[in-house]
Amino acid sequence: MIKSWTISTEYQLKNSIYTFDFRKDSGSICINITEKNTPFDVFFFLVSKYKLRSLYLAYILKMNIMTFTGNEGSIITLAEGSIMTAEYRATISTGDTIGLAVGKNLLASILDQKGCMGVRMYYALDDNGKNQLVLVGVDSNGDDMTNGVIVDRLLACPVVCSIKNELNSK
């Protein structure tokens, strides 16, 4: 039985080259990830041998996903959306927020910012403890544009709701 080993590999992600050093010592696996020509370690993990593959893949995926192209998300059918919203409504009490609406001018003010590739929506609670969203632009690196336009106080349903349809009623 091999008690210890080391594997080293390099990947180019975005505009940087990263070195991944995998080292097994006594029951744990160490993953040391460094950016080439940078004197500090980007990440250091101690994980059990069973989580190694998923952790490594999660890191690779995170590095690749964080490049925003403006095409993030998926278009779904009304039937899919209807099932998803019905399942959510089944988990809440009558009168709880089932949806939020934002005007196109506010969305445009986020999206029209220089370098903005999308919008991130953070779950939040308003002053009355009701569900709310905080919207912020996202740049091509996947970072929040916190020095730009941030939107809140969306119109909550119930109160401001659409006529009954497959997305908002049973």
N, CA, C and O atoms as a DFTB+ gen file, in Angstrom:
680 C
 N C O
     1  1       0.837      -1.190       0.000
     2  2       0.000       0.000       0.000
     3  2       0.877       1.247       0.000
     4  3       1.809       1.362       0.796
     5  1       0.575       2.173      -0.892
     6  2       1.329       3.429      -0.990
     7  2       0.870       4.353       0.136
     8  3      -0.317       4.654       0.256
     9  1       1.822       4.801       0.963
    10  2       1.467       5.643       2.099
    11  2       1.496       7.130       1.759
    12  3       0.779       7.916       2.378
    13  1       2.300       7.519       0.802
    14  2       2.326       8.931       0.413
    15  2       2.705       9.053      -1.056
    16  3       3.400       8.192      -1.597
    17  1       2.248      10.125      -1.701
    18  2       2.548      10.396      -3.088
    19  2       2.314      11.866      -3.381
    20  3       1.658      12.567      -2.610
    21  1       2.855      12.328      -4.500
    22  2       2.672      13.718      -4.934
    23  2       2.434      13.730      -6.440
    24  3       3.111      13.028      -7.193
    25  1       1.467      14.531      -6.868
    26  2       1.204      14.742      -8.295
    27  2       1.173      16.248      -8.518
    28  3       0.578      16.987      -7.734
    29  1       1.810      16.695      -9.582
    30  2       1.810      18.120      -9.898
    31  2       1.375      18.300     -11.349
    32  3       1.813      17.562     -12.232
    33  1       0.513      19.285     -11.590
    34  2       0.059      19.550     -12.948
    35  2      -0.201      21.045     -13.105
    36  3      -0.468      21.736     -12.122
    37  1      -0.123      21.541     -14.327
    38  2      -0.376      22.960     -14.598
    39  2      -1.581      23.105     -15.512
    40  3      -1.788      22.292     -16.412
    41  1      -2.378      24.147     -15.278
    42  2      -3.528      24.479     -16.117
    43  2      -3.511      25.963     -16.401
    44  3      -3.181      26.769     -15.531
    45  1      -3.869      26.321     -17.619
    46  2      -4.064      27.728     -17.925
    47  2      -5.556      28.003     -17.830
    48  3      -6.355      27.416     -18.560
    49  1      -5.922      28.900     -16.923
    50  2      -7.302      29.297     -16.712
    51  2      -7.361      30.804     -16.820
    52  3      -6.624      31.514     -16.137
    53  1      -8.231      31.287     -17.672
    54  2      -8.286      32.712     -17.970
    55  2      -6.915      33.120     -18.504
    56  3      -6.414      32.509     -19.448
    57  1      -6.305      34.140     -17.915
    58  2      -5.007      34.613     -18.397
    59  2      -3.863      34.216     -17.478
    60  3      -2.760      34.748     -17.604
    61  1      -4.105      33.294     -16.557
    62  2      -3.077      32.897     -15.604
    63  2      -2.801      31.410     -15.711
    64  3      -3.650      30.634     -16.149
    65  1      -1.602      31.025     -15.304
    66  2      -1.241      29.612     -15.237
    67  2      -1.198      29.219     -13.768
    68  3      -0.529      29.865     -12.961
    69  1      -1.922      28.147     -13.429
    70  2      -1.993      27.672     -12.061
    71  2      -1.321      26.309     -11.963
    72  3      -1.468      25.469     -12.851
    73  1      -0.593      26.098     -10.891
    74  2       0.008      24.806     -10.605
    75  2      -0.792      24.148      -9.494
    76  3      -1.021      24.749      -8.444
    77  1      -1.217      22.911      -9.727
    78  2      -1.956      22.130      -8.743
    79  2      -1.017      21.044      -8.233
    80  3      -0.600      20.181      -9.005
    81  1      -0.678      21.072      -6.948
    82  2       0.146      20.034      -6.329
    83  2      -0.741      19.221      -5.399
    84  3      -1.299      19.752      -4.438
    85  1      -0.869      17.938      -5.686
    86  2      -1.646      17.023      -4.861
    87  2      -0.655      16.169      -4.079
    88  3       0.243      15.566      -4.668
    89  1      -0.807      16.113      -2.769
    90  2       0.101      15.338      -1.928
    91  2      -0.698      14.535      -0.927
    92  3      -1.526      15.089      -0.203
    93  1      -0.460      13.234      -0.877
    94  2      -1.118      12.384       0.101
    95  2      -0.129      12.087       1.212
    96  3       0.976      11.594       0.984
    97  1      -0.566      12.407       2.427
    98  2       0.223      12.091       3.617
    99  2      -0.719      11.491       4.634
   100  3      -1.754      12.094       4.918
   101  1      -0.436      10.408       5.163
   102  2      -1.226       9.731       6.225
   103  2      -2.715       9.811       6.055
   104  3      -2.742      10.356       7.159
   105  1      -3.644       9.787       5.798
   106  2      -5.049       9.787       5.597
   107  2      -5.639      11.019       4.936
   108  3      -6.805      11.008       4.540
   109  1      -4.858      12.075       4.812
   110  2      -5.384      13.303       4.202
   111  2      -4.705      13.576       2.870
   112  3      -3.611      13.082       2.597
   113  1      -5.350      14.340       2.079
   114  2      -4.760      14.771       0.819
   115  2      -4.673      16.293       0.851
   116  3      -5.656      16.982       1.125
   117  1      -3.495      16.795       0.572
   118  2      -3.289      18.239       0.530
   119  2      -3.321      18.679      -0.928
   120  3      -2.711      18.048      -1.790
   121  1      -4.022      19.741      -1.188
   122  2      -4.023      20.331      -2.519
   123  2      -3.475      21.740      -2.367
   124  3      -4.035      22.559      -1.639
   125  1      -2.399      22.009      -3.042
   126  2      -1.793      23.324      -3.002
   127  2      -1.928      23.919      -4.397
   128  3      -1.398      23.361      -5.359
   129  1      -2.619      25.026      -4.519
   130  2      -2.842      25.644      -5.821
   131  2      -2.147      27.000      -5.815
   132  3      -2.444      27.852      -4.978
   133  1      -1.231      27.196      -6.740
   134  2      -0.511      28.465      -6.796
   135  2      -0.606      29.051      -8.186
   136  3      -0.678      28.327      -9.179
   137  1      -0.606      30.360      -8.244
   138  2      -0.582      31.048      -9.520
   139  2       0.871      31.233      -9.907
   140  3       1.679      31.703      -9.105
   141  1       1.206      30.863     -11.140
   142  2       2.591      30.934     -11.592
   143  2       3.102      32.378     -11.509
   144  3       2.391      33.324     -11.848
   145  1       4.319      32.520     -11.060
   146  2       4.991      33.825     -10.908
   147  2       4.348      34.687      -9.821
   148  3       4.519      35.906      -9.812
   149  1       3.620      34.067      -8.918
   150  2       3.039      34.775      -7.784
   151  2       3.615      34.147      -6.524
   152  3       3.607      32.922      -6.398
   153  1       4.114      34.947      -5.592
   154  2       4.800      34.371      -4.434
   155  2       3.880      33.777      -3.366
   156  3       4.374      33.208      -2.393
   157  1       2.588      33.891      -3.515
   158  2       1.699      33.373      -2.477
   159  2       0.779      32.294      -3.021
   160  3       0.503      32.250      -4.220
   161  1       0.308      31.427      -2.141
   162  2      -0.602      30.358      -2.520
   163  2      -2.001      30.910      -2.702
   164  3      -2.464      31.731      -1.910
   165  1      -2.671      30.457      -3.748
   166  2      -4.045      30.866      -3.987
   167  2      -4.984      30.108      -3.054
   168  3      -5.875      30.705      -2.449
   169  1      -4.789      28.794      -2.934
   170  2      -5.637      27.967      -2.086
   171  2      -4.801      26.876      -1.441
   172  3      -3.795      26.449      -2.008
   173  1      -5.198      26.429      -0.281
   174  2      -4.599      25.272       0.368
   175  2      -5.716      24.508       1.041
   176  3      -6.450      25.070       1.854
   177  1      -5.856      23.234       0.716
   178  2      -6.945      22.438       1.256
   179  2      -6.409      21.164       1.896
   180  3      -5.451      20.567       1.406
   181  1      -7.021      20.765       2.969
   182  2      -6.839      19.425       3.511
   183  2      -8.182      18.738       3.393
   184  3      -9.165      19.199       3.975
   185  1      -8.243      17.657       2.660
   186  2      -9.517      16.982       2.457
   187  2      -9.342      15.481       2.611
   188  3      -8.235      14.961       2.473
   189  1     -10.418      14.797       2.893
   190  2     -10.357      13.343       2.950
   191  2     -10.221      12.802       1.541
   192  3     -10.549      13.485       0.571
   193  1      -9.742      11.585       1.432
   194  2      -9.510      11.016       0.106
   195  2     -10.787      10.889      -0.690
   196  3     -10.730      10.853      -1.919
   197  1     -11.951      10.820      -0.035
   198  2     -13.212      10.652      -0.747
   199  2     -13.708      11.943      -1.376
   200  3     -14.506      11.903      -2.312
   201  1     -13.256      13.076      -0.888
   202  2     -13.733      14.356      -1.407
   203  2     -12.771      14.970      -2.412
   204  3     -13.056      16.032      -2.965
   205  1     -11.661      14.337      -2.655
   206  2     -10.641      14.917      -3.528
   207  2     -11.176      15.224      -4.918
   208  3     -11.033      16.349      -5.399
   209  1     -11.782      14.256      -5.563
   210  2     -12.216      14.441      -6.941
   211  2     -13.229      15.570      -7.048
   212  3     -13.096      16.427      -7.921
   213  1     -14.244      15.593      -6.178
   214  2     -15.266      16.629      -6.283
   215  2     -14.706      18.006      -5.945
   216  3     -15.115      19.001      -6.542
   217  1     -13.778      18.076      -4.998
   218  2     -13.184      19.363      -4.653
   219  2     -12.355      19.890      -5.813
   220  3     -12.446      21.068      -6.159
   221  1     -11.555      19.031      -6.409
   222  2     -10.720      19.423      -7.540
   223  2     -11.593      19.899      -8.702
   224  3     -11.329      20.941      -9.301
   225  1     -12.639      19.122      -9.015
   226  2     -13.522      19.509     -10.109
   227  2     -14.265      20.795      -9.794
   228  3     -14.461      21.628     -10.679
   229  1     -14.684      20.968      -8.538
   230  2     -15.383      22.200      -8.159
   231  2     -14.474      23.397      -8.346
   232  3     -14.932      24.448      -8.796
   233  1     -13.192      23.267      -8.011
   234  2     -12.274      24.379      -8.182
   235  2     -12.091      24.701      -9.662
   236  3     -12.124      25.869     -10.051
   237  1     -11.899      23.673     -10.490
   238  2     -11.743      23.886     -11.929
   239  2     -12.998      24.551     -12.493
   240  3     -12.906      25.496     -13.276
   241  1     -14.171      24.055     -12.091
   242  2     -15.413      24.642     -12.592
   243  2     -15.544      26.087     -12.151
   244  3     -15.952      26.935     -12.945
   245  1     -15.208      26.390     -10.901
   246  2     -15.310      27.762     -10.408
   247  2     -14.406      28.669     -11.237
   248  3     -14.804      29.773     -11.609
   249  1     -13.212      28.212     -11.521
   250  2     -12.280      29.036     -12.290
   251  2     -12.832      29.290     -13.693
   252  3     -12.654      30.379     -14.240
   253  1     -13.494      28.300     -14.273
   254  2     -14.012      28.468     -15.623
   255  2     -15.334      29.211     -15.653
   256  3     -15.580      29.981     -16.581
   257  1     -16.190      29.001     -14.666
   258  2     -17.503      29.629     -14.654
   259  2     -17.403      31.124     -14.384
   260  3     -18.245      31.888     -14.854
   261  1     -16.407      31.549     -13.647
   262  2     -16.350      32.935     -13.231
   263  2     -16.050      33.901     -14.368
   264  3     -15.908      35.099     -14.122
   265  1     -15.949      33.423     -15.594
   266  2     -15.860      34.315     -16.737
   267  2     -17.276      34.502     -17.270
   268  3     -17.853      33.582     -17.849
   269  1     -17.827      35.680     -17.076
   270  2     -19.183      35.968     -17.533
   271  2     -19.161      36.392     -18.989
   272  3     -18.375      37.252     -19.387
   273  1     -20.029      35.784     -19.775
   274  2     -20.098      36.098     -21.199
   275  2     -21.348      36.898     -21.551
   276  3     -21.446      37.452     -22.646
   277  1     -22.306      36.958     -20.618
   278  2     -23.584      37.593     -20.901
   279  2     -24.638      36.580     -21.305
   280  3     -25.781      36.948     -21.572
   281  1     -24.264      35.296     -21.355
   282  2     -25.202      34.239     -21.740
   283  2     -25.563      33.323     -20.572
   284  3     -26.105      32.242     -20.800
   285  1     -25.287      33.713     -19.346
   286  2     -25.537      32.867     -18.190
   287  2     -27.038      32.709     -17.951
   288  3     -27.824      33.620     -18.210
   289  1     -27.413      31.543     -17.455
   290  2     -28.820      31.244     -17.214
   291  2     -29.374      30.396     -18.345
   292  3     -28.660      30.054     -19.288
   293  1     -30.640      30.066     -18.244
   294  2     -31.300      29.238     -19.251
   295  2     -32.715      29.726     -19.484
   296  3     -33.386      30.182     -18.558
   297  1     -33.158      29.629     -20.706
   298  2     -34.564      29.877     -21.027
   299  2     -35.301      28.586     -20.725
   300  3     -34.866      27.507     -21.127
   301  1     -36.425      28.697     -20.011
   302  2     -37.214      27.514     -19.683
   303  2     -38.621      27.678     -20.244
   304  3     -39.011      28.766     -20.669
   305  1     -39.365      26.599     -20.240
   306  2     -40.743      26.646     -20.729
   307  2     -41.669      27.118     -19.621
   308  3     -41.302      27.097     -18.446
   309  1     -42.861      27.542     -19.993
   310  2     -43.874      27.913     -19.010
   311  2     -44.190      26.724     -18.111
   312  3     -44.387      26.896     -16.908
   313  1     -44.242      25.524     -18.677
   314  2     -44.533      24.327     -17.874
   315  2     -43.463      24.113     -16.800
   316  3     -43.787      23.798     -15.655
   317  1     -42.189      24.281     -17.168
   318  2     -41.108      24.125     -16.182
   319  2     -41.208      25.191     -15.098
   320  3     -41.099      24.887     -13.910
   321  1     -41.414      26.426     -15.503
   322  2     -41.543      27.514     -14.534
   323  2     -42.744      27.325     -13.633
   324  3     -42.679      27.633     -12.443
   325  1     -43.830      26.826     -14.176
   326  2     -45.049      26.587     -13.409
   327  2     -44.810      25.554     -12.311
   328  3     -45.249      25.735     -11.175
   329  1     -44.120      24.487     -12.650
   330  2     -43.808      23.450     -11.653
   331  2     -42.909      24.019     -10.564
   332  3     -43.156      23.795      -9.379
   333  1     -41.883      24.744     -10.946
   334  2     -40.941      25.293      -9.971
   335  2     -41.609      26.283      -9.032
   336  3     -41.382      26.231      -7.823
   337  1     -42.436      27.192      -9.567
   338  2     -43.084      28.185      -8.709
   339  2     -44.152      27.545      -7.830
   340  3     -44.346      27.969      -6.691
   341  1     -44.846      26.530      -8.341
   342  2     -45.841      25.818      -7.524
   343  2     -45.160      25.113      -6.356
   344  3     -45.672      25.126      -5.237
   345  1     -44.010      24.501      -6.612
   346  2     -43.274      23.833      -5.535
   347  2     -42.826      24.835      -4.483
   348  3     -42.845      24.522      -3.292
   349  1     -42.427      26.019      -4.890
   350  2     -42.048      27.050      -3.918
   351  2     -43.267      27.501      -3.117
   352  3     -43.203      27.590      -1.891
   353  1     -44.369      27.785      -3.796
   354  2     -45.571      28.251      -3.100
   355  2     -46.063      27.234      -2.071
   356  3     -46.657      27.612      -1.061
   357  1     -45.821      25.959      -2.318
   358  2     -46.232      24.910      -1.388
   359  2     -45.430      24.950      -0.087
   360  3     -45.832      24.338       0.903
   361  1     -44.315      25.657      -0.076
   362  2     -43.460      25.705       1.116
   363  2     -43.684      26.944       1.974
   364  3     -43.088      27.063       3.044
   365  1     -44.537      27.875       1.524
   366  2     -44.698      29.148       2.243
   367  2     -46.123      29.317       2.751
   368  3     -47.026      28.578       2.359
   369  1     -46.311      30.291       3.620
   370  2     -47.631      30.599       4.167
   371  2     -48.375      31.563       3.255
   372  3     -47.763      32.300       2.483
   373  1     -49.698      31.551       3.349
   374  2     -50.520      32.501       2.594
   375  2     -50.091      33.919       2.948
   376  3     -49.918      34.249       4.121
   377  1     -49.924      34.742       1.942
   378  2     -49.526      36.128       2.158
   379  2     -48.027      36.368       2.047
   380  3     -47.590      37.515       1.952
   381  1     -47.223      35.284       2.059
   382  2     -45.776      35.455       1.888
   383  2     -45.473      35.862       0.448
   384  3     -46.271      35.618      -0.457
   385  1     -44.334      36.474       0.251
   386  2     -43.920      36.935      -1.072
   387  2     -43.712      35.745      -2.013
   388  3     -42.992      34.800      -1.691
   389  1     -44.358      35.811      -3.184
   390  2     -44.168      34.757      -4.187
   391  2     -43.393      35.259      -5.402
   392  3     -42.947      34.463      -6.228
   393  1     -43.235      36.554      -5.511
   394  2     -42.507      37.101      -6.646
   395  2     -42.162      38.557      -6.417
   396  3     -42.745      39.224      -5.562
   397  1     -41.215      39.036      -7.184
   398  2     -40.785      40.432      -7.125
   399  2     -40.664      40.954      -8.553
   400  3     -40.244      40.228      -9.454
   401  1     -41.034      42.208      -8.750
   402  2     -40.954      42.816     -10.079
   403  2     -40.054      44.045     -10.017
   404  3     -40.051      44.787      -9.035
   405  1     -39.292      44.240     -11.088
   406  2     -38.424      45.406     -11.204
   407  2     -38.676      46.034     -12.570
   408  3     -38.911      45.330     -13.552
   409  1     -38.627      47.340     -12.623
   410  2     -38.850      48.048     -13.884
   411  2     -37.661      47.948     -14.825
   412  3     -36.515      47.808     -14.397
   413  1     -37.960      48.025     -16.126
   414  2     -36.909      47.871     -17.132
   415  2     -35.877      48.989     -17.059
   416  3     -34.712      48.768     -17.391
   417  1     -36.278      50.189     -16.633
   418  2     -35.313      51.286     -16.554
   419  2     -34.255      51.028     -15.486
   420  3     -33.084      51.360     -15.669
   421  1     -34.675      50.434     -14.367
   422  2     -33.693      50.104     -13.328
   423  2     -32.781      48.969     -13.790
   424  3     -31.572      49.007     -13.560
   425  1     -33.361      47.960     -14.443
   426  2     -32.512      46.881     -14.985
   427  2     -31.541      47.443     -16.015
   428  3     -30.365      47.080     -16.034
   429  1     -32.038      48.327     -16.868
   430  2     -31.177      48.927     -17.886
   431  2     -30.058      49.745     -17.240
   432  3     -28.937      49.765     -17.749
   433  1     -30.350      50.419     -16.123
   434  2     -29.309      51.219     -15.469
   435  2     -28.192      50.333     -14.928
   436  3     -27.040      50.762     -14.854
   437  1     -28.523      49.109     -14.554
   438  2     -27.474      48.163     -14.147
   439  2     -26.739      47.656     -15.384
   440  3     -25.512      47.731     -15.459
   441  1     -27.494      47.140     -16.353
   442  2     -26.890      46.501     -17.524
   443  2     -26.127      47.464     -18.429
   444  3     -25.211      47.049     -19.139
   445  1     -26.494      48.739     -18.412
   446  2     -25.835      49.719     -19.283
   447  2     -24.507      50.233     -18.720
   448  3     -23.834      51.035     -19.367
   449  1     -24.126      49.782     -17.530
   450  2     -22.848      50.206     -16.967
   451  2     -21.694      49.625     -17.795
   452  3     -21.777      48.496     -18.280
   453  1     -20.645      50.389     -17.949
   454  2     -19.484      49.935     -18.711
   455  2     -18.930      48.652     -18.073
   456  3     -18.638      48.617     -16.878
   457  1     -18.794      47.612     -18.886
   458  2     -18.223      46.346     -18.427
   459  2     -19.217      45.386     -17.799
   460  3     -18.835      44.290     -17.388
   461  1     -20.478      45.770     -17.716
   462  2     -21.484      44.904     -17.093
   463  2     -21.894      43.797     -18.064
   464  3     -22.249      44.063     -19.212
   465  1     -21.842      42.545     -17.583
   466  2     -22.182      41.392     -18.413
   467  2     -23.429      40.667     -17.918
   468  3     -23.901      39.734     -18.568
   469  1     -23.960      41.082     -16.785
   470  2     -25.129      40.404     -16.235
   471  2     -25.541      41.024     -14.925
   472  3     -25.017      42.060     -14.515
   473  1     -26.492      40.374     -14.270
   474  2     -27.023      40.857     -13.001
   475  2     -26.993      39.710     -11.999
   476  3     -27.433      38.603     -12.310
   477  1     -26.481      39.966     -10.807
   478  2     -26.557      39.010      -9.707
   479  2     -27.651      39.489      -8.775
   480  3     -27.784      40.685      -8.513
   481  1     -28.442      38.531      -8.270
   482  2     -29.549      38.835      -7.373
   483  2     -29.299      38.162      -6.033
   484  3     -29.214      36.937      -5.946
   485  1     -29.184      38.968      -4.997
   486  2     -28.977      38.450      -3.650
   487  2     -30.301      38.409      -2.905
   488  3     -31.065      39.373      -2.924
   489  1     -30.567      37.282      -2.246
   490  2     -31.745      37.189      -1.390
   491  2     -31.537      38.117      -0.201
   492  3     -30.437      38.218       0.340
   493  1     -32.609      38.789       0.193
   494  2     -32.510      39.741       1.294
   495  2     -33.863      39.835       2.003
   496  3     -34.872      39.327       1.515
   497  1     -33.860      40.487       3.150
   498  2     -35.096      40.789       3.870
   499  2     -35.214      42.297       3.988
   500  3     -34.234      42.983       4.277
   501  1     -36.431      42.817       3.760
   502  2     -36.635      44.261       3.889
   503  2     -36.850      44.627       5.357
   504  3     -36.744      43.770       6.235
   505  1     -37.151      45.892       5.620
   506  2     -37.330      46.375       6.992
   507  2     -38.468      45.677       7.729
   508  3     -38.492      45.658       8.960
   509  1     -39.423      45.097       6.973
   510  2     -40.563      44.401       7.578
   511  2     -40.354      42.888       7.647
   512  3     -41.276      42.155       8.005
   513  1     -39.157      42.415       7.311
   514  2     -38.861      40.996       7.347
   515  2     -39.401      40.228       6.150
   516  3     -39.441      38.998       6.175
   517  1     -39.814      40.928       5.111
   518  2     -40.343      40.289       3.899
   519  2     -39.203      40.005       2.910
   520  3     -38.200      40.718       2.878
   521  1     -39.380      38.946       2.103
   522  2     -38.382      38.595       1.089
   523  2     -38.178      39.747       0.120
   524  3     -39.124      40.426      -0.280
   525  1     -36.939      39.948      -0.243
   526  2     -36.574      41.005      -1.170
   527  2     -35.332      40.535      -1.925
   528  3     -34.706      39.549      -1.535
   529  1     -34.982      41.213      -2.972
   530  2     -33.753      40.946      -3.718
   531  2     -32.932      42.226      -3.801
   532  3     -33.480      43.326      -3.890
   533  1     -31.625      42.069      -3.772
   534  2     -30.708      43.162      -4.041
   535  2     -30.011      42.797      -5.350
   536  3     -29.398      41.734      -5.455
   537  1     -30.105      43.678      -6.348
   538  2     -29.550      43.430      -7.674
   539  2     -28.302      44.269      -7.881
   540  3     -28.267      45.447      -7.526
   541  1     -27.277      43.652      -8.461
   542  2     -26.018      44.341      -8.718
   543  2     -25.454      43.827     -10.039
   544  3     -25.653      42.663     -10.389
   545  1     -24.763      44.674     -10.762
   546  2     -24.132      44.259     -12.001
   547  2     -22.986      43.303     -11.747
   548  3     -22.388      43.298     -10.671
   549  1     -22.686      42.483     -12.766
   550  2     -21.587      41.525     -12.703
   551  2     -20.680      41.769     -13.903
   552  3     -21.145      41.867     -15.038
   553  1     -19.381      41.866     -13.636
   554  2     -18.444      42.098     -14.741
   555  2     -17.998      40.783     -15.373
   556  3     -18.434      39.715     -14.944
   557  1     -17.142      40.846     -16.378
   558  2     -16.734      39.652     -17.120
   559  2     -15.922      38.676     -16.282
   560  3     -15.764      37.521     -16.676
   561  1     -15.404      39.107     -15.140
   562  2     -14.693      38.208     -14.229
   563  2     -15.639      37.518     -13.252
   564  3     -15.215      36.683     -12.453
   565  1     -16.935      37.873     -13.321
   566  2     -17.893      37.301     -12.392
   567  2     -17.950      38.040     -11.069
   568  3     -18.530      37.545     -10.103
   569  1     -17.351      39.220     -11.019
   570  2     -17.319      39.999      -9.779
   571  2     -18.465      41.010      -9.737
   572  3     -18.853      41.579     -10.757
   573  1     -18.996      41.217      -8.531
   574  2     -20.042      42.219      -8.337
   575  2     -19.473      43.612      -8.596
   576  3     -18.355      43.927      -8.188
   577  1     -20.254      44.430      -9.275
   578  2     -19.856      45.815      -9.559
   579  2     -20.397      46.705      -8.428
   580  3     -21.330      47.484      -8.622
   581  1     -19.789      46.569      -7.255
   582  2     -20.289      47.236      -6.053
   583  2     -20.101      48.741      -6.063
   584  3     -20.691      49.432      -5.232
   585  1     -19.306      49.269      -6.966
   586  2     -19.145      50.722      -7.088
   587  2     -20.125      51.312      -8.084
   588  3     -20.075      52.504      -8.390
   589  1     -21.021      50.465      -8.588
   590  2     -21.984      50.921      -9.585
   591  2     -23.390      50.960      -9.026
   592  3     -23.592      51.169      -7.830
   593  1     -24.360      50.757      -9.903
   594  2     -25.781      50.816      -9.549
   595  2     -26.170      49.550      -8.808
   596  3     -25.880      48.443      -9.260
   597  1     -26.831      49.717      -7.662
   598  2     -27.373      48.601      -6.888
   599  2     -28.859      48.880      -6.685
   600  3     -29.239      49.977      -6.276
   601  1     -29.693      47.891      -6.970
   602  2     -31.150      48.083      -6.937
   603  2     -31.779      47.221      -5.848
   604  3     -31.376      46.078      -5.635
   605  1     -32.762      47.778      -5.170
   606  2     -33.515      47.088      -4.116
   607  2     -34.936      47.642      -4.120
   608  3     -35.287      48.457      -4.973
   609  1     -35.734      47.207      -3.187
   610  2     -37.124      47.644      -3.027
   611  2     -37.955      47.329      -4.271
   612  3     -38.679      48.181      -4.787
   613  1     -37.832      46.089      -4.736
   614  2     -38.632      45.637      -5.856
   615  2     -40.085      45.505      -5.413
   616  3     -40.361      45.428      -4.216
   617  1     -41.001      45.477      -6.349
   618  2     -42.425      45.380      -6.041
   619  2     -42.784      43.935      -5.734
   620  3     -42.603      43.046      -6.566
   621  1     -43.295      43.713      -4.529
   622  2     -43.583      42.356      -4.063
   623  2     -44.995      41.921      -4.414
   624  3     -45.930      42.721      -4.387
   625  1     -45.138      40.645      -4.744
   626  2     -46.422      39.994      -4.933
   627  2     -46.523      38.935      -3.848
   628  3     -45.651      38.068      -3.792
   629  1     -47.538      38.948      -2.976
   630  2     -48.699      39.802      -3.082
   631  2     -48.419      41.258      -2.733
   632  3     -47.444      41.597      -2.063
   633  1     -49.219      42.000      -3.165
   634  2     -49.573      43.407      -3.181
   635  2     -49.613      43.817      -4.644
   636  3     -50.689      44.117      -5.162
   637  1     -48.471      43.840      -5.327
   638  2     -48.452      44.202      -6.739
   639  2     -48.231      42.912      -7.529
   640  3     -47.096      42.465      -7.699
   641  1     -49.329      42.317      -8.009
   642  2     -49.254      41.006      -8.676
   643  2     -49.844      41.062     -10.083
   644  3     -50.610      41.962     -10.424
   645  1     -49.470      40.089     -10.869
   646  2     -50.052      39.888     -12.189
   647  2     -51.433      39.252     -12.023
   648  3     -51.786      38.781     -10.941
   649  1     -52.205      39.245     -13.106
   650  2     -53.439      38.476     -13.081
   651  2     -53.043      37.011     -12.871
   652  3     -51.900      36.638     -13.132
   653  1     -53.974      36.183     -12.403
   654  2     -53.669      34.776     -12.147
   655  2     -53.193      34.091     -13.419
   656  3     -53.792      34.232     -14.485
   657  1     -52.101      33.344     -13.280
   658  2     -51.546      32.585     -14.395
   659  2     -50.798      31.360     -13.836
   660  3     -50.774      31.134     -12.626
   661  1     -50.203      30.595     -14.721
   662  2     -49.531      29.352     -14.315
   663  2     -48.349      29.589     -13.379
   664  3     -47.964      28.675     -12.650
   665  1     -47.771      30.768     -13.374
   666  2     -46.617      31.039     -12.541
   667  2     -46.962      31.517     -11.131
   668  3     -46.143      31.398     -10.220
   669  1     -48.163      32.054     -10.946
   670  2     -48.465      32.639      -9.635
   671  2     -49.668      32.037      -8.931
   672  3     -50.033      32.517      -7.857
   673  1     -50.287      31.034      -9.469
   674  2     -51.441      30.441      -8.803
   675  2     -51.490      28.935      -9.078
   676  3     -50.858      28.419      -9.999
   677  1     -52.261      28.269      -8.245
   678  2     -52.302      26.797      -8.325
   679  2     -53.109      26.321      -9.437
   680  3     -53.237      25.112      -9.633
